[in-house]
């Protein structure tokens, strides 16, 4: 059901959970653009935008910022992020209470996929 397509295209985000995180990945060169993108998303959709981590945090191997949103925002936010991301990779994942599944089975990317370090969740 949520497997990659036969032509190796990444899985597209699907609205099947009550709550989600979007992790916008950036680097030094794209930091200011990422700030603008996340700030505008927060204001436009009235969402909580987390801190801008200028180092890898948790399973995320790149600098990132987290946007929290729910199923009601999904159908407007996700296409908007995809249209405005200008090459940034964005992880969209459901929040089920199982961090390992959230970052693997329920993980979808806008742009190039980023390999996460989920080893910290193996004990779950």
TORGU-711885 format. One record per residue: residue number from 1; x, y negated, z negated of N, C-alpha, C, CB in turn. Coordinates in nm, 2 decimals. Each point is the difference from the previous one (the first is absolute). Glycine has a CB too. Example, Ala and Ser with C-alpha at 12.3 -4.5 7.8 and 13.67 -1.06 7.14 Angstrom:
TORGU-711885
@lokol->1; nx->1.32; ny->0.57; nz->-0.78; cax->-0.09; cay->-0.12; caz->0.00; cx->0.09; cy->-0.12; cz->0.00; cbx->-0.19; cby->0.12; cbz->-0.12 $
@lokol->2; nx->0.15; ny->-0.23; nz->0.19; cax->0.09; cay->-0.11; caz->0.00; cx->-0.08; cy->-0.11; cz->-0.08; cbx->0.12; cby->0.06; cbz->0.22 $
end
This chain:
TORGU-711885
@lokol->1; nx->0.08; ny->0.12; nz->0.00; cax->-0.08; cay->-0.12; caz->0.00; cx->0.09; cy->-0.13; cz->0.00; cbx->-0.18; cby->0.13; cbz->-0.12 $
@lokol->2; nx->0.27; ny->-0.14; nz->0.03; cax->0.08; cay->-0.12; caz->-0.01; cx->0.14; cy->0.03; cz->0.05; cbx->-0.13; cby->-0.08; cbz->-0.19 $
@lokol->3; nx->0.15; ny->0.18; nz->0.28; cax->0.13; cay->0.03; caz->0.05; cx->0.03; cy->-0.09; cz->0.12; cbx->-0.03; cby->0.24; cbz->-0.07 $
@lokol->4; nx->0.17; ny->-0.26; nz->0.09; cax->0.03; cay->-0.08; caz->0.12; cx->-0.05; cy->0.06; cz->0.13; cbx->0.21; cby->-0.07; cbz->-0.12 $
@lokol->5; nx->-0.24; ny->-0.02; nz->0.21; cax->-0.05; cay->0.05; caz->0.13; cx->0.11; cy->0.08; cz->0.08; cbx->-0.16; cby->-0.20; cbz->0.01 $
@lokol->6; nx->0.12; ny->0.27; nz->0.09; cax->0.09; cay->0.08; caz->0.08; cx->0.11; cy->-0.08; cz->0.06; cbx->-0.19; cby->0.16; cbz->0.04 $
@lokol->7; nx->0.17; ny->-0.29; nz->-0.01; cax->0.11; cay->-0.07; caz->0.07; cx->0.09; cy->-0.08; cz->-0.10; cbx->-0.15; cby->-0.02; cbz->0.19 $
@lokol->8; nx->0.15; ny->0.07; nz->-0.32; cax->0.09; cay->-0.05; caz->-0.10; cx->-0.04; cy->-0.14; cz->-0.05; cbx->0.18; cby->0.15; cbz->0.09 $
@lokol->9; nx->-0.29; ny->-0.20; nz->-0.06; cax->-0.05; cay->-0.13; caz->-0.05; cx->-0.02; cy->0.01; cz->-0.15; cbx->-0.11; cby->-0.06; cbz->0.23 $
@lokol->10; nx->0.14; ny->-0.05; nz->-0.30; cax->-0.02; cay->0.00; caz->-0.14; cx->-0.15; cy->0.01; cz->-0.03; cbx->0.21; cby->-0.13; cbz->-0.04 $
@lokol->11; nx->-0.25; ny->0.18; nz->-0.07; cax->-0.14; cay->0.00; caz->-0.04; cx->-0.05; cy->-0.14; cz->-0.03; cbx->0.03; cby->0.23; cbz->-0.10 $
@lokol->12; nx->-0.15; ny->-0.26; nz->0.15; cax->-0.06; cay->-0.13; caz->-0.03; cx->-0.07; cy->0.00; cz->-0.13; cbx->-0.03; cby->-0.03; cbz->0.25 $
@lokol->13; nx->0.03; ny->-0.08; nz->-0.32; cax->-0.07; cay->-0.01; caz->-0.13; cx->-0.15; cy->0.03; cz->0.02; cbx->0.16; cby->-0.16; cbz->-0.08 $
@lokol->14; nx->-0.22; ny->0.24; nz->-0.02; cax->-0.14; cay->0.03; caz->0.00; cx->-0.06; cy->-0.04; cz->-0.13; cbx->0.03; cby->0.19; cbz->0.16 $
@lokol->15; nx->-0.15; ny->-0.24; nz->-0.16; cax->-0.07; cay->-0.06; caz->-0.12; cx->-0.08; cy->0.12; cz->-0.07; cbx->-0.01; cby->-0.23; cbz->0.11 $
@lokol->16; nx->0.08; ny->0.30; nz->-0.19; cax->-0.06; cay->0.11; caz->-0.07; cx->0.01; cy->0.00; cz->-0.15; cbx->0.05; cby->0.13; cbz->0.20 $
@lokol->17; nx->0.01; ny->-0.24; nz->-0.26; cax->0.02; cay->-0.01; caz->-0.14; cx->-0.06; cy->-0.13; cz->-0.05; cbx->0.21; cby->0.13; cbz->0.02 $
@lokol->18; nx->-0.22; ny->-0.13; nz->-0.15; cax->-0.06; cay->-0.12; caz->-0.07; cx->0.10; cy->-0.12; cz->-0.01; cbx->-0.16; cby->0.15; cbz->-0.12 $
@lokol->19; nx->0.29; ny->-0.11; nz->0.11; cax->0.10; cay->-0.10; caz->-0.03; cx->0.13; cy->0.03; cz->0.08; cbx->-0.10; cby->-0.04; cbz->-0.23 $
@lokol->20; nx->0.17; ny->-0.06; nz->0.27; cax->0.12; cay->0.01; caz->0.08; cx->0.11; cy->-0.09; cz->-0.04; cbx->-0.14; cby->0.07; cbz->0.19 $
@lokol->21; nx->0.26; ny->-0.04; nz->-0.15; cax->0.11; cay->-0.09; caz->0.00; cx->0.05; cy->-0.02; cz->0.14; cbx->0.07; cby->0.06; cbz->-0.23 $
@lokol->22; nx->-0.03; ny->-0.18; nz->0.27; cax->0.08; cay->-0.02; caz->0.12; cx->0.14; cy->-0.05; cz->-0.05; cbx->-0.21; cby->-0.06; cbz->0.15 $
@lokol->23; nx->0.31; ny->0.13; nz->-0.10; cax->0.14; cay->-0.04; caz->-0.03; cx->0.06; cy->-0.06; cz->0.12; cbx->0.02; cby->0.18; cbz->-0.18 $
@lokol->24; nx->0.00; ny->-0.31; nz->0.18; cax->0.07; cay->-0.07; caz->0.11; cx->0.15; cy->0.01; cz->-0.02; cbx->-0.21; cby->-0.16; cbz->0.04 $
@lokol->25; nx->0.28; ny->0.22; nz->0.06; cax->0.14; cay->0.01; caz->-0.01; cx->0.07; cy->-0.11; cz->0.08; cbx->-0.02; cby->0.25; cbz->-0.02 $
@lokol->26; nx->0.13; ny->-0.30; nz->-0.04; cax->0.07; cay->-0.11; caz->0.06; cx->0.15; cy->0.01; cz->-0.04; cbx->-0.21; cby->-0.14; cbz->0.00 $
@lokol->27; nx->0.29; ny->0.05; nz->0.06; cax->0.14; cay->-0.01; caz->-0.03; cx->0.03; cy->-0.15; cz->-0.02; cbx->0.06; cby->0.21; cbz->0.14 $
@lokol->28; nx->0.07; ny->-0.24; nz->-0.17; cax->0.03; cay->-0.14; caz->-0.02; cx->-0.04; cy->-0.09; cz->0.12; cbx->0.20; cby->0.08; cbz->-0.13 $
@lokol->29; nx->-0.18; ny->-0.03; nz->0.25; cax->-0.03; cay->-0.08; caz->0.12; cx->-0.15; cy->-0.02; cz->0.02; cbx->0.20; cby->0.09; cbz->0.11 $
@lokol->30; nx->-0.28; ny->0.00; nz->-0.17; cax->-0.15; cay->-0.01; caz->0.02; cx->-0.07; cy->-0.04; cz->-0.13; cbx->0.01; cby->0.17; cbz->0.19 $
@lokol->31; nx->0.06; ny->-0.21; nz->-0.29; cax->-0.06; cay->-0.03; caz->-0.13; cx->-0.10; cy->-0.11; cz->0.01; cbx->0.21; cby->0.08; cbz->-0.11 $
@lokol->32; nx->-0.17; ny->-0.19; nz->0.17; cax->-0.10; cay->-0.11; caz->0.00; cx->-0.12; cy->0.03; cz->0.08; cbx->0.19; cby->-0.16; cbz->-0.01 $
@lokol->33; nx->-0.18; ny->0.23; nz->0.12; cax->-0.12; cay->0.04; caz->0.08; cx->-0.08; cy->0.09; cz->-0.09; cbx->0.12; cby->-0.02; cbz->0.22 $
@lokol->34; nx->-0.06; ny->0.12; nz->-0.29; cax->-0.08; cay->0.09; caz->-0.08; cx->-0.07; cy->-0.08; cz->-0.11; cbx->0.17; cby->0.19; cbz->0.04 $
@lokol->35; nx->-0.11; ny->-0.29; nz->-0.10; cax->-0.07; cay->-0.08; caz->-0.10; cx->-0.12; cy->-0.07; cz->0.06; cbx->0.22; cby->-0.04; cbz->-0.12 $
@lokol->36; nx->-0.20; ny->-0.01; nz->0.24; cax->-0.12; cay->-0.07; caz->0.06; cx->-0.11; cy->0.10; cz->0.03; cbx->0.16; cby->-0.17; cbz->0.10 $
@lokol->37; nx->-0.12; ny->0.29; nz->-0.05; cax->-0.10; cay->0.10; caz->0.04; cx->-0.08; cy->0.04; cz->-0.12; cbx->0.15; cby->0.08; cbz->0.19 $
@lokol->38; nx->-0.08; ny->-0.04; nz->-0.30; cax->-0.07; cay->0.05; caz->-0.12; cx->-0.08; cy->-0.11; cz->-0.07; cbx->0.19; cby->0.16; cbz->-0.03 $
@lokol->39; nx->-0.13; ny->-0.28; nz->0.03; cax->-0.08; cay->-0.11; caz->-0.06; cx->-0.12; cy->-0.03; cz->0.07; cbx->0.21; cby->-0.10; cbz->-0.08 $
@lokol->40; nx->-0.20; ny->0.10; nz->0.22; cax->-0.12; cay->-0.03; caz->0.08; cx->-0.11; cy->0.11; cz->-0.02; cbx->0.14; cby->-0.13; cbz->0.16 $
@lokol->41; nx->-0.09; ny->0.26; nz->-0.16; cax->-0.09; cay->0.11; caz->-0.02; cx->-0.07; cy->-0.01; cz->-0.14; cbx->0.14; cby->0.15; cbz->0.14 $
@lokol->42; nx->-0.07; ny->-0.19; nz->-0.24; cax->-0.06; cay->-0.01; caz->-0.13; cx->-0.10; cy->-0.11; cz->0.00; cbx->0.21; cby->0.08; cbz->-0.10 $
@lokol->43; nx->-0.18; ny->-0.20; nz->0.16; cax->-0.10; cay->-0.11; caz->0.00; cx->-0.12; cy->0.03; cz->0.09; cbx->0.19; cby->-0.15; cbz->-0.04 $
@lokol->44; nx->-0.16; ny->0.20; nz->0.16; cax->-0.11; cay->0.03; caz->0.10; cx->-0.10; cy->0.10; cz->-0.05; cbx->0.16; cby->-0.06; cbz->0.18 $
@lokol->45; nx->-0.11; ny->0.17; nz->-0.25; cax->-0.09; cay->0.11; caz->-0.04; cx->-0.02; cy->0.00; cz->-0.15; cbx->0.08; cby->0.13; cbz->0.19 $
@lokol->46; nx->-0.03; ny->-0.23; nz->-0.26; cax->-0.02; cay->-0.01; caz->-0.15; cx->0.05; cy->0.12; cz->-0.07; cbx->-0.19; cby->-0.15; cbz->0.04 $
@lokol->47; nx->0.32; ny->0.19; nz->-0.01; cax->0.06; cay->0.12; caz->-0.05; cx->0.12; cy->-0.03; cz->-0.09; cbx->-0.08; cby->0.12; cbz->0.20 $
@lokol->48; nx->0.11; ny->-0.03; nz->-0.29; cax->0.12; cay->-0.01; caz->-0.09; cx->0.12; cy->0.04; cz->0.08; cbx->-0.14; cby->0.05; cbz->-0.20 $
@lokol->49; nx->0.24; ny->-0.14; nz->0.20; cax->0.13; cay->0.02; caz->0.06; cx->0.10; cy->0.01; cz->-0.11; cbx->-0.07; cby->-0.12; cbz->0.22 $
@lokol->50; nx->0.15; ny->0.23; nz->-0.21; cax->0.10; cay->0.02; caz->-0.11; cx->0.13; cy->-0.08; cz->0.03; cbx->-0.10; cby->0.23; cbz->-0.04 $
@lokol->51; nx->0.20; ny->-0.20; nz->-0.04; cax->0.13; cay->-0.06; caz->0.01; cx->0.07; cy->0.04; cz->0.13; cbx->0.02; cby->-0.01; cbz->-0.25 $
@lokol->52; nx->0.07; ny->-0.08; nz->0.29; cax->0.09; cay->0.04; caz->0.11; cx->0.13; cy->0.06; cz->-0.05; cbx->-0.10; cby->-0.19; cbz->0.14 $
@lokol->53; nx->0.11; ny->0.32; nz->-0.12; cax->0.12; cay->0.07; caz->-0.05; cx->0.11; cy->-0.01; cz->0.10; cbx->-0.15; cby->0.16; cbz->-0.13 $
@lokol->54; nx->0.26; ny->-0.23; nz->0.09; cax->0.11; cay->-0.01; caz->0.09; cx->0.10; cy->0.11; cz->-0.03; cbx->-0.04; cby->-0.25; cbz->0.02 $
@lokol->55; nx->-0.01; ny->0.37; nz->-0.04; cax->0.08; cay->0.12; caz->-0.02; cx->-0.10; cy->0.12; cz->0.01; cbx->0.17; cby->-0.12; cbz->-0.15 $
@lokol->56; nx->-0.12; ny->0.24; nz->0.17; cax->-0.09; cay->0.11; caz->0.01; cx->-0.06; cy->0.03; cz->-0.14; cbx->0.14; cby->0.10; cbz->0.18 $
@lokol->57; nx->-0.27; ny->-0.07; nz->-0.19; cax->-0.07; cay->0.02; caz->-0.12; cx->-0.08; cy->0.13; cz->0.02; cbx->-0.01; cby->-0.25; cbz->-0.06 $
@lokol->58; nx->0.01; ny->0.33; nz->-0.04; cax->-0.08; cay->0.13; caz->0.00; cx->0.04; cy->0.08; cz->0.12; cbx->-0.19; cby->-0.11; cbz->-0.12 $
@lokol->59; nx->0.09; ny->0.16; nz->0.19; cax->0.03; cay->0.09; caz->0.12; cx->0.04; cy->-0.08; cz->0.13; cbx->-0.15; cby->0.17; cbz->-0.10 $
@lokol->60; nx->0.15; ny->-0.31; nz->0.09; cax->0.01; cay->-0.08; caz->0.11; cx->0.15; cy->-0.03; cz->0.03; cbx->-0.23; cby->-0.10; cbz->-0.04 $
@lokol->61; nx->0.29; ny->0.14; nz->0.15; cax->0.14; cay->-0.02; caz->0.02; cx->0.04; cy->-0.14; cz->0.06; cbx->0.01; cby->0.25; cbz->0.04 $
@lokol->62; nx->-0.11; ny->-0.33; nz->-0.02; cax->0.02; cay->-0.13; caz->0.05; cx->-0.06; cy->-0.11; cz->-0.09; cbx->0.00; cby->0.09; cbz->0.24 $
@lokol->63; nx->0.04; ny->-0.21; nz->-0.22; cax->-0.06; cay->-0.11; caz->-0.07; cx->-0.15; cy->0.00; cz->0.03; cbx->0.21; cby->-0.14; cbz->0.00 $
@lokol->64; nx->-0.30; ny->0.10; nz->-0.09; cax->-0.14; cay->0.02; caz->0.02; cx->-0.09; cy->-0.10; cz->-0.08; cbx->0.04; cby->0.24; cbz->0.06 $
@lokol->65; nx->-0.16; ny->-0.25; nz->-0.02; cax->-0.10; cay->-0.07; caz->-0.08; cx->-0.13; cy->0.08; cz->0.02; cbx->0.11; cby->-0.23; cbz->0.04 $
@lokol->66; nx->-0.18; ny->0.24; nz->-0.16; cax->-0.12; cay->0.08; caz->0.00; cx->-0.13; cy->-0.08; cz->0.00; cbx->0.13; cby->0.17; cbz->-0.12 $
@lokol->67; nx->-0.22; ny->-0.13; nz->0.20; cax->-0.13; cay->-0.07; caz->0.01; cx->-0.10; cy->0.11; cz->-0.05; cbx->0.06; cby->-0.16; cbz->0.19 $
@lokol->68; nx->-0.14; ny->0.13; nz->-0.29; cax->-0.10; cay->0.09; caz->-0.05; cx->-0.14; cy->-0.03; cz->0.06; cbx->0.13; cby->0.03; cbz->-0.21 $
@lokol->69; nx->-0.20; ny->0.07; nz->0.26; cax->-0.13; cay->-0.03; caz->0.06; cx->-0.09; cy->0.13; cz->-0.01; cbx->0.10; cby->-0.17; cbz->0.16 $
@lokol->70; nx->-0.23; ny->0.15; nz->-0.13; cax->-0.10; cay->0.11; caz->-0.01; cx->-0.06; cy->0.03; cz->0.13; cbx->-0.04; cby->-0.07; cbz->-0.23 $
@lokol->71; nx->-0.05; ny->0.17; nz->0.23; cax->-0.06; cay->0.04; caz->0.12; cx->-0.08; cy->-0.11; cz->0.07; cbx->-0.02; cby->0.23; cbz->-0.11 $
@lokol->72; nx->-0.04; ny->-0.32; nz->0.03; cax->-0.07; cay->-0.11; caz->0.06; cx->0.08; cy->-0.09; cz->0.09; cbx->-0.16; cby->0.01; cbz->-0.19 $
@lokol->73; nx->0.29; ny->-0.02; nz->0.16; cax->0.09; cay->-0.09; caz->0.07; cx->0.08; cy->0.07; cz->0.11; cbx->0.03; cby->-0.13; cbz->-0.21 $
@lokol->74; nx->-0.03; ny->0.26; nz->0.21; cax->0.08; cay->0.08; caz->0.09; cx->-0.02; cy->-0.03; cz->0.15; cbx->-0.01; cby->0.18; cbz->-0.17 $
@lokol->75; nx->-0.12; ny->-0.18; nz->0.21; cax->-0.03; cay->-0.02; caz->0.15; cx->0.04; cy->-0.14; cz->0.05; cbx->-0.18; cby->0.17; cbz->-0.03 $
@lokol->76; nx->0.19; ny->-0.27; nz->-0.05; cax->0.04; cay->-0.13; caz->0.04; cx->0.15; cy->-0.02; cz->-0.02; cbx->-0.22; cby->-0.09; cbz->-0.05 $
@lokol->77; nx->0.28; ny->0.14; nz->-0.07; cax->0.14; cay->-0.03; caz->-0.03; cx->0.09; cy->0.08; cz->0.09; cbx->-0.07; cby->-0.04; cbz->-0.24 $
@lokol->78; nx->0.05; ny->0.17; nz->0.25; cax->0.10; cay->0.09; caz->0.07; cx->0.02; cy->-0.05; cz->0.15; cbx->-0.07; cby->0.19; cbz->-0.15 $
@lokol->79; nx->-0.04; ny->-0.21; nz->0.22; cax->0.03; cay->-0.05; caz->0.14; cx->0.06; cy->-0.14; cz->0.00; cbx->-0.20; cby->0.13; cbz->0.08 $
@lokol->80; nx->0.17; ny->-0.22; nz->-0.18; cax->0.06; cay->-0.13; caz->0.00; cx->0.15; cy->0.01; cz->-0.03; cbx->-0.22; cby->-0.09; cbz->-0.08 $
@lokol->81; nx->0.26; ny->0.18; nz->-0.02; cax->0.14; cay->0.02; caz->-0.02; cx->0.07; cy->0.06; cz->0.12; cbx->-0.05; cby->0.04; cbz->-0.24 $
@lokol->82; nx->-0.01; ny->0.05; nz->0.31; cax->0.06; cay->0.06; caz->0.12; cx->0.02; cy->-0.11; cz->0.11; cbx->-0.11; cby->0.22; cbz->-0.06 $
@lokol->83; nx->0.02; ny->-0.30; nz->0.07; cax->0.00; cay->-0.11; caz->0.11; cx->0.11; cy->-0.10; cz->-0.04; cbx->-0.24; cby->0.04; cbz->0.06 $
@lokol->84; nx->0.26; ny->-0.07; nz->-0.19; cax->0.08; cay->-0.11; caz->-0.04; cx->0.14; cy->0.04; cz->-0.05; cbx->-0.21; cby->-0.12; cbz->-0.05 $
@lokol->85; nx->0.24; ny->0.24; nz->0.04; cax->0.13; cay->0.05; caz->-0.07; cx->0.12; cy->-0.03; cz->0.08; cbx->-0.13; cby->0.18; cbz->-0.10 $
@lokol->86; nx->0.13; ny->-0.21; nz->0.23; cax->0.11; cay->-0.04; caz->0.08; cx->0.12; cy->0.09; cz->-0.02; cbx->-0.07; cby->-0.24; cbz->-0.01 $
@lokol->87; nx->0.05; ny->0.37; nz->0.02; cax->0.11; cay->0.10; caz->0.00; cx->0.03; cy->0.05; cz->-0.14; cbx->0.09; cby->-0.12; cbz->0.19 $
@lokol->88; nx->-0.15; ny->0.07; nz->-0.30; cax->0.03; cay->0.05; caz->-0.13; cx->-0.08; cy->0.14; cz->-0.01; cbx->0.03; cby->-0.24; cbz->-0.10 $
@lokol->89; nx->0.03; ny->0.33; nz->0.02; cax->-0.06; cay->0.12; caz->-0.03; cx->-0.08; cy->-0.02; cz->-0.12; cbx->0.18; cby->0.14; cbz->0.10 $
@lokol->90; nx->-0.30; ny->-0.08; nz->-0.10; cax->-0.09; cay->-0.01; caz->-0.12; cx->-0.06; cy->0.14; cz->-0.03; cbx->-0.06; cby->-0.24; cbz->0.06 $
@lokol->91; nx->0.08; ny->0.28; nz->-0.19; cax->-0.05; cay->0.13; caz->-0.05; cx->-0.14; cy->-0.03; cz->-0.05; cbx->0.23; cby->0.09; cbz->-0.05 $
@lokol->92; nx->-0.33; ny->-0.02; nz->0.09; cax->-0.13; cay->0.00; caz->-0.06; cx->-0.03; cy->0.13; cz->-0.07; cbx->-0.08; cby->-0.16; cbz->0.18 $
@lokol->93; nx->0.05; ny->0.16; nz->-0.30; cax->-0.03; cay->0.13; caz->-0.07; cx->-0.11; cy->-0.01; cz->-0.09; cbx->0.23; cby->0.07; cbz->0.02 $
@lokol->94; nx->-0.31; ny->0.04; nz->-0.03; cax->-0.11; cay->0.01; caz->-0.10; cx->0.05; cy->0.01; cz->-0.14; cbx->-0.14; cby->0.10; cbz->0.17 $
@lokol->95; nx->0.06; ny->-0.13; nz->-0.27; cax->0.03; cay->0.01; caz->-0.14; cx->-0.10; cy->0.11; cz->-0.06; cbx->0.08; cby->-0.24; cbz->-0.01 $
@lokol->96; nx->-0.03; ny->0.36; nz->-0.01; cax->-0.08; cay->0.11; caz->-0.04; cx->0.03; cy->0.04; cz->-0.15; cbx->-0.01; cby->0.08; cbz->0.24 $
@lokol->97; nx->0.13; ny->-0.14; nz->-0.29; cax->0.04; cay->0.05; caz->-0.13; cx->0.11; cy->0.10; cz->0.01; cbx->-0.22; cby->-0.04; cbz->-0.09 $
@lokol->98; nx->0.25; ny->0.09; nz->0.21; cax->0.11; cay->0.09; caz->0.03; cx->0.10; cy->-0.07; cz->0.08; cbx->-0.15; cby->0.21; cbz->-0.02 $
@lokol->99; nx->0.26; ny->-0.26; nz->-0.04; cax->0.10; cay->-0.08; caz->0.07; cx->0.06; cy->0.07; cz->0.12; cbx->0.04; cby->-0.12; cbz->-0.21 $
@lokol->100; nx->-0.01; ny->0.25; nz->0.19; cax->0.06; cay->0.08; caz->0.11; cx->-0.09; cy->0.00; cz->0.12; cbx->0.13; cby->0.14; cbz->-0.17 $
@lokol->101; nx->-0.25; ny->-0.10; nz->0.15; cax->-0.10; cay->0.01; caz->0.11; cx->-0.02; cy->-0.14; cz->0.06; cbx->-0.11; cby->0.20; cbz->-0.10 $
@lokol->102; nx->0.10; ny->-0.30; nz->0.02; cax->-0.02; cay->-0.14; caz->0.05; cx->0.11; cy->-0.04; cz->0.09; cbx->-0.12; cby->-0.06; cbz->-0.21 $
@lokol->103; nx->0.24; ny->0.10; nz->0.18; cax->0.12; cay->-0.05; caz->0.08; cx->0.04; cy->0.10; cz->0.11; cbx->0.07; cby->-0.12; cbz->-0.20 $
@lokol->104; nx->-0.15; ny->0.23; nz->0.22; cax->0.03; cay->0.10; caz->0.10; cx->-0.13; cy->0.03; cz->0.08; cbx->0.18; cby->0.10; cbz->-0.14 $
@lokol->105; nx->-0.27; ny->-0.03; nz->0.08; cax->-0.12; cay->0.04; caz->0.07; cx->-0.09; cy->-0.12; cz->0.04; cbx->0.01; cby->0.22; cbz->-0.12 $
@lokol->106; nx->-0.02; ny->-0.32; nz->0.03; cax->-0.08; cay->-0.11; caz->0.03; cx->0.07; cy->-0.13; cz->0.04; cbx->-0.16; cby->0.10; cbz->-0.17 $
@lokol->107; nx->0.28; ny->-0.08; nz->0.22; cax->0.09; cay->-0.11; caz->0.05; cx->-0.01; cy->-0.02; cz->0.15; cbx->0.16; cby->0.05; cbz->-0.19 $
@lokol->108; nx->-0.18; ny->-0.17; nz->0.23; cax->-0.01; cay->-0.04; caz->0.14; cx->0.08; cy->-0.12; cz->0.02; cbx->-0.23; cby->0.10; cbz->0.02 $
@lokol->109; nx->0.28; ny->-0.12; nz->0.10; cax->0.09; cay->-0.11; caz->0.03; cx->-0.06; cy->-0.09; cz->0.12; cbx->0.19; cby->0.13; cbz->-0.08 $
@lokol->110; nx->-0.17; ny->-0.26; nz->0.06; cax->-0.02; cay->-0.09; caz->0.11; cx->0.15; cy->-0.03; cz->0.04; cbx->-0.23; cby->-0.10; cbz->-0.08 $
@lokol->111; nx->0.26; ny->0.12; nz->0.21; cax->0.14; cay->-0.01; caz->0.04; cx->0.08; cy->0.12; cz->-0.02; cbx->-0.02; cby->-0.24; cbz->-0.05 $
@lokol->112; nx->0.15; ny->0.23; nz->0.04; cax->0.09; cay->0.11; caz->-0.01; cx->-0.01; cy->0.06; cz->-0.14; cbx->0.15; cby->-0.10; cbz->0.17 $
@lokol->113; nx->-0.17; ny->0.24; nz->-0.18; cax->0.00; cay->0.06; caz->-0.13; cx->0.13; cy->-0.02; cz->-0.07; cbx->-0.16; cby->0.17; cbz->0.09 $
@lokol->114; nx->0.15; ny->-0.17; nz->-0.22; cax->0.12; cay->-0.02; caz->-0.09; cx->0.00; cy->0.13; cz->-0.09; cbx->0.00; cby->-0.26; cbz->0.00 $
@lokol->115; nx->0.12; ny->0.32; nz->-0.01; cax->0.01; cay->0.12; caz->-0.08; cx->0.00; cy->-0.03; cz->-0.14; cbx->0.12; cby->0.12; cbz->0.18 $
@lokol->116; nx->-0.21; ny->-0.08; nz->-0.26; cax->-0.01; cay->-0.03; caz->-0.14; cx->0.07; cy->0.11; cz->-0.08; cbx->-0.22; cby->-0.11; cbz->0.03 $
@lokol->117; nx->0.27; ny->0.07; nz->-0.15; cax->0.07; cay->0.09; caz->-0.09; cx->-0.11; cy->0.04; cz->-0.11; cbx->0.24; cby->-0.10; cbz->0.04 $
@lokol->118; nx->-0.31; ny->0.21; nz->-0.01; cax->-0.11; cay->0.05; caz->-0.09; cx->0.05; cy->0.10; cz->-0.10; cbx->-0.16; cby->-0.04; cbz->0.18 $
@lokol->119; nx->0.29; ny->0.05; nz->-0.19; cax->0.06; cay->0.10; caz->-0.10; cx->-0.04; cy->-0.03; cz->-0.14; cbx->0.19; cby->0.03; cbz->0.15 $
@lokol->120; nx->-0.22; ny->-0.16; nz->-0.18; cax->-0.04; cay->-0.04; caz->-0.14; cx->-0.14; cy->0.05; cz->-0.03; cbx->0.14; cby->-0.20; cbz->0.02 $
@lokol->121; nx->-0.22; ny->0.24; nz->0.08; cax->-0.13; cay->0.05; caz->-0.03; cx->-0.01; cy->0.15; cz->0.00; cbx->-0.08; cby->-0.20; cbz->0.11 $
@lokol->122; nx->0.19; ny->0.27; nz->-0.09; cax->0.00; cay->0.15; caz->0.01; cx->-0.04; cy->0.06; cz->-0.13; cbx->0.18; cby->-0.01; cbz->0.17 $
@lokol->123; nx->-0.17; ny->-0.05; nz->-0.28; cax->-0.03; cay->0.06; caz->-0.13; cx->-0.15; cy->-0.01; cz->-0.03; cbx->0.22; cby->-0.06; cbz->-0.08 $
@lokol->124; nx->-0.30; ny->-0.01; nz->0.17; cax->-0.14; cay->-0.01; caz->-0.03; cx->-0.07; cy->0.12; cz->0.02; cbx->0.01; cby->-0.23; cbz->0.07 $
end
